[in-house]
Amino acid sequence: MTDMEYIKRDIYLQKLIDSRLNGDVKVVTGPRRCGKSWLLTRLYKDYLISDGVPEEDIIIVSLDLDDETNQSELADKDKLKAYLYGKMTDPSRTYYVILDEIQEVEGFEKLVNGLRNKDNVDVYVTGSNAKLLSKEISTIFRDRGQEIRCNPFSFKEFCTGRTESLRELWQEYYTYGGMPGLRRRKTKLQKAAYLQDLWNKTYITDIKDRYTIENEPALEALADGLCSSIGALSNPTKMTNSLRSIRNIKIDEETVKKYLDYVCDSFLFEGSQRYDIKGKEYYKSFKKYYCVDVGLRNARLNFRQQEITHIMENIIYNELRARDYLVDVGMVASREMRDGKSEYIQYEVDFIATNGIDKYYIQSAYALPTEEKREQELKSLKKIGDSFQKIVIVGDDIASYTNEDGIIIMGLFQFLVNTDILK
């Protein structure tokens, strides 16, 4: 048994099972090395075989150039088509076609749509970059594409098979993150080197290879800035000014916007938009940016900035996204008297998490050591005024309780380990 085999990734596996034979192309997206291939070629394949599908009816092609099992000679569309159709010769059988890193094939769209149109073929593909953007999947696959986003290990998955205390595991997780390849690296030096190598040789190189990067120092500095300021409100104008004044890099705002799109489209960062809770409208220019994996973020900064409050906020954001919540940054305004004057005060709510049915207002507070600090964290939630659940997640390992204002105070480990706790 390998390190990966006992981490079942049940959330993602169940999505594949629920989507089986539904007529859509199942598109598994996410950052490189987060476990997409393992999910399809091992976990889902094992499920299909256990459900009675003959192994020869499961056709897997790996086009990942960095994978030792890659079949890069099939990156030619015509060769790939001939290979696949040569294996699907019996119209009475159902074939499951899994194409790993399909974006390596120029013109893959027509080929995959042709497979999807066959009644006896169920198609699954993976992709790691802008050629399979969420916003373009419906267009590429003619409204018959279904995205399944795969992420690095959650804290619960990370703890699988481990015997250390939750506190020890948490310290390791918030330092090195949840990239699956870390399970094969035993020392701190090996883990750090793996993450730094992954960032530089895979993510940044991939961006440079796939786009015309006119100003590489600016791209690198932008990534550094995003890593340093996770959880801080920003916009392209602010980033441009920072690159000019602090880094002395000449760059225009339009280029910064493009580079922001590149690092997000490559699944390095996600932006969470600011939302006026009472006004019910978005502030389109301002977002908070979070790294898809805090280990990658820490490695990029050479493990120099270990601010646990910001890292915890990033991990909570990633956990909410892995649980299929849309996550916005909340703002609630209130007119108050201060020093005898009426002032318009804005209070921030870290997260508004919605899934189409439920909505939660969530504050991340590593510690509430004083009554003043506690009141500060609760004030924004108390200002909201609607009936949706309000939650404060604290770094202490505590049993959850509801205070006199109806706000739930919840321990971090409770939230991370119990995936149904919000329900």
N, C-alpha and C positions, 0 to 999 in steps of 0.2 A: 504493500500500500504506500503510495506517495503522499507527500504533504498535502496535495490538492484534493486527493480522492475523497477524503472524509469531510470536505467542506462542500456541502450539497448545493448551496446557492438557491435555496428553495423558492425565494421570491421570484427570481428570474426564470427558473425552471417551470414554475407553475404558469407563468405567462405564456411560455412556449406551448405547454400542454393545452392551455385554454384556447390557443390560436391554431392548433393543429387542423389541417385540412379545411381552413375557412376560406380558401380561394385567394387570400392576400399573399404578397411577398412579405415574409417576416424579416425586418431589417434590424439587426442587433448592432447598435452604435455604442460608442464610448471611447475613452482614451486607450491608446496602445498599451498593451501589457496589463490590462485590468481584468482579464479572464474571459473575454468574449469567445475566443476559440475553444477554451476548455468547456464552457457552458454548452456550446453546440456539439462539438466533436467528441466529447466524452460523456458529459452528464445527460444531454438530451438523446444522444445516440444510445446510451445504456438504457434509458427509459423506453425508447422505441423497441429495442430488442426484447426487453422484459415484457413488453406489451404484445409480442408476437410478430414484430416486423422482421423479416429475414435480413441478415446483415448485408447481403449483396444488393438489397434494394435501397440501401442508404449510401448515397454517392457523395463523397467529401472531397473537395478540392481546396488545398491551402495555397493561396497566392501571396502570402506574407514573405517578403524577401528576407526578413530577419529570422524566420523560423526554419530550423534545420529540416523540417518535413515539407518545406515549400515545394510546390510544383510550378515554378515560375515559367517553365516552358509553355505552360497553358495560358499565360497572360495574353497571348494572341487570341482575339475573339473567335476567329474561325477554327483554330485548333481546339479551343475549349468547347466550342459547339460540337465539333466532330467527336471529341472525347465523350461528352455527356450523352449525346444521342446514340453513340455506339454502345452505351451501357443500358439504355432504356429501350429495349427491343420488344418487350412483351406488353401490348396494350391492355392486357387484363390485370397487370400488376400495378400497385401504387408505389411510386418512387419518391424518396425524400432526398432532395438535392441541397447540399450545404456548401456554399461558396464563401470561403474565408478571405477577407480583405479584397472584396470584389472591385474596389476602386482602382486596383492595379491593372485592370483590363480596360483598355481604351474602347469606348462604345459599348460598355456592358449593358446599358439600358435596354436596347433592342433584344439582346440575347435573353436577359432575365424575363422581360415581358413575354417573350415567346414561350419560355418554359412555363410561366404562370398560366398561360392560356391553354395548356394541355390539361385535360381533365384528370389524368392519372399522375400528376406531378405536384408535389408540395415543396415550395422553394423557401430557403432560408439563406440570408447573406449577412456578412458583417462588414463594417466600415469604420474607419477611425478619423476621418477628416472631412473637409468641406465638400467633397464630391457626394456625400450622403448627409447633407444638412437636414435637420428636422423639418425646416420650412419648405424643402424641395422634394421630400420623399413622395408626397401625394402626386406631384407633377411628374416626377421621373417614372413612377409606376402607375400612372393614369388612375389615381385615386384608389389604387388597390395595393398600397404599401402600408404596412403597420410597423411603427417604430417600437422597439423594445430597448430602452436605455440600460446599459450595464455599467456599473460603477466599480471602483476598487472595493476591497473588503470593508464592510461595515464593522463597527466595534464588536458586535455580536459574532459575526463570522470570524473576525480576527481571533476571538477568544476560543474558538472551537478547537478541542483537543489539547488545550493548554491547562496546566495545573497551578500556575502562579495565582496570586491573589488578584482581584479586580483592580486594586490600586496599582500594583506592579505592571499589569497588562495595560492599564490606562496610560501610565508614564511612557511605556514603549510605543503605544499607538499614537499618542499626540506628538511624539518625537519623529517616528519613522513612517507613520501612516499605514495604509492598507494595501499597497501594491502586492499582489500575490507572490511575485518573485522573491520577496523578502524572506519567505519561509525557508528558502534554500540558502540564505546567508545567516551565519550564526553569530558573527562578531559585530560590534558596533562599527568598526572600520569597514567591514564588508557591506553592511547595510548602507552606510553613508556613500560609499563608492558606487554602489549599484544605482542609488537614486540620482546621484550627480551625473553618472554616465547616461542614465535613462533620459534625464532632462536635456543634456547637451547633445547627445548623439542620436536621440530618437525624436524628441518633441521639437526642439529648435531646428535641427537639421531638416526634419520633415516640413516645417513651415517654410524654411528657406528654399527647399527644393520645389515646393508646389506653388510658390508665389514669387512675383518679381519684387524682391526686397531691395529698395533703393538705398536704405539707410539702416544697415545692420546694427550699428551701435545704438540707434534709437529703439529698435525692436528689443534688444537685450535690456536696455535701460527701462523700457516700458514694463517688461516682465518683472524686473527687479522692483520697480515701484509698486506694481500690483501686489507682489508678494509681501512687501514691507507694510502695505496699508490695507490688509484684509479687514473688512468690516467698516471701512471709512467711506463716506459718501464722496463720490468724485464724478467728473465728467470730462469729455475730451478737451475742453478749454482749459480746465485746471491742470490736466496732465500735460498739455502742450506747454503751458507756462512753467510747470515744474521742470520739464526736460530742458527748457531754454535757460532758466535761471540757476537751477541747481547743478544740472549735468553739463551745461554749456553746449547743448546739442541743438543745432538749427533744424527745425522741423515745423511743418505747418499742421494746422488742426485736422485737415482732411486726411493726411497721412496717418496721424494718430488714430483717427476713426477706423481706417483700414486695418492698421496693425491690431487694434482692439478686436476687430472682427476675426482676424486670423487666429489670435491666441484662444479666442472663445470657440471658434469653429473647429479648432484642433483639440477641443476638450481639455484644455489646460485650466481655463477659468470659466466661471459663470457669473453673469451680472444679474443682480436682483433690483428691480425697479422700485422707486419711491412712490408711495401711494398715500393720498390724503384721505384718511378714514372718514372724516365728517363730510368733506367736500366731494368724496367719491370720484376722484380723478387722479390720473398719474402725472407726476412730474417727469416729463419725457427725457430731460437732459441728465438727471442725476441717478446714479446707481451705486450700489455696493457690489464690489467684486470679491468672489471667494474662489480659492483654489480647489480643484476637484479632489486633490489629495494633499493633506497637510504635510506629509513626508516629503513630497516633491517640493513643496513651498519651502520647508525648512532647509532642504538640501541646496536649493538655489541660493539661499542666504548663508550657506556654510554653517548652518545651525547656530547663527549668532543671535537671532531675535526669537526668543522662546517666551513670548508674552502669552501666558496660559489663558488669559481672559479672551484674547482675540482668537487663539487657536481653538478654544472650546466653542466659541461662536461659529467658527468655520465648520467644525465637526457637526454641530447641531444642524446647520444649514444643509450640509451634505446628507445627513441622515433623513431629514425631511424630504429632500429631493429623491432619495432612494426609495422612500415610501410613497412616491408618486404624488406628493403635494406640490402645487405651484406656490412659490414663496416670494412674497413682496416685502419691502421694507415699509413699515407703517409710520405715518406722521399724524398726530392729532393736535389741533390748535385750540388754544383757550385764551380768552381775554381775562387778565387778572390785574389786581392792584399791586403795584410794587413801588415802595417809597412815595406813596400818595399819588401815583400816576397809573392810569390804565394802560397796560401793555399787552401786546399780542405775543403770546408765548407758544413755541412749538415744542412738543414732546415726541420723542422717538419711541417706536415699538420695534424691537429687533426684527420680528418676523410676523407676517400674516400668512398662515398656511391654509390653503384651500384645496379641495379635491373635487369640486363640483357639487358636493353634498354638505360637507362639514367645513367649518371655518374655525381657526384657533388663532388667538393672539398670544405670542410667546416672547418672553424676555429671557435672555441668557445672562446670568449673574453668578460668576464663579464663587463669590462669597458675599454674604450680607452681615458683616461683622457688627454694624452699629444700627441703631434705630433710624438714624438719618439716612444711611445707605439703603436700608430696607424701604423707607418711604420714597426715596428717589426712584428706585426700580419699580415700585408699585404705582407711582403717581400717573404715569402715562397710561397704564391699563385702566385705572379708575376714571380717567378722563373720557374714555371711549363712549360709554353709555349704552351700548347695545347688549344683547343677551348672549352673544357667542362666548364660548369658553375662553377664559384668560388664565395663562399659566406662566409661572416663573420657574426656570430650571436652574438649580444651584449646584455648585461643584461638590457640596457635601453629600456623603452617603446617608441620606435620611429617608424615612418613610414619608410618603406624600401626605399632605393634609390640606384642608381648605380653610382659609382665614375668614374673618368676619365680613369681608367684602366679596366673598364668593370666588376669590382667586386661589387657584391650586398652586401650592409650593411643592415642587417635585425634585427628587435627587437625580443627578446626572446619570448614574448607572442604571437607575430604574428606567429612565427614558431610553437609553441606548440599548439595553438588553431586552426589554419588553416591547416588541414591535407593535403590539396592539394597545399600548397604554393610553394613547390619545382617544381611542374609541370607547 
